[in-house]
Amino acid sequence: QVQLLESGGGSVQSGGSLRLSCAVSGLFHAPYTMGWFRRAPGKEREGVASIQNNGAATYSDSVKGRFTISQDNAANMLYLQLNSLEPNDTAMYYCAAELGDDYDQRFSFLRWNLGRKYWGQGTQVTVSL
């Protein structure tokens, strides 16, 4: 059973930074794709960034250049560094994982309704002017 637990959300002013963390268990060295999604009130869940075993990272256009995804395999942790935050980044952020690391999965993973994903409970990020 894959389990994910996010932490690190909070409230910041526009231009500020946050670092989200996700503790991952249950993958047992299987090939994987992991990443972050967000859901703002009244909007559909949006894929933000993905990363695979080999460290290959993919970002949505809305966060490219501002957010950085990383992992610590030894500690079974996934991270998302959020810089230059804007009010439009306000959302619940979710950590997710699915088995497999095909090249195309780097992109398909960002579609929340594709694949068999495991989800965390979410952590709130609020950005004010």
Residue, then its C-alpha position, 0 to 999 in steps of 0.5 A: q500500500v502506497q501512502l503519502l503525507e504532505s506538509g509545509g503549506g502555509s500563508v505567504q505574501s506575493g513574491g514569497s517562497l514555501r517548501l512542500s514536503c511529502a513522505v512516501s512509503g510503500l513503493f518498495h524500490a519499484p519504478y515510479t513517477m511522482g509529483w504534485f497537483r493543486r486544486a484552487p476553489g472552483k477549478e479542476r485539479e491541475g498537474v504542477a510537476s512530476i519526477q521519475n526514478n532517474g530524476a527527470a522532471t517535468y513542469s506545467d507551463s504555469v509554474k515553470g521557472r518558479f517551482t522546483i521538484s526534487q526527491d531524496n530517495a534515501a529518506n523517501m521524501l518528495y519536495l516542491q520548492l515554490n518561489s515567486l509565489e502569486p495569488n493565483d498559486t493559492a490552492m490545496y496542493y497534493c502529492a501523488a504517485e503511480l507505478g511505472d517510469d516510461y518516458d511518456q508517463r512524465f507527461s501523462f502523469l500530470r493529467w490527474n484523471l489518467g493512470r492509477k494514482y495514489w494521493g495524499q491528503g493535501t496541504q493548503v497554500t495561500v498567497s496574499l497581495 
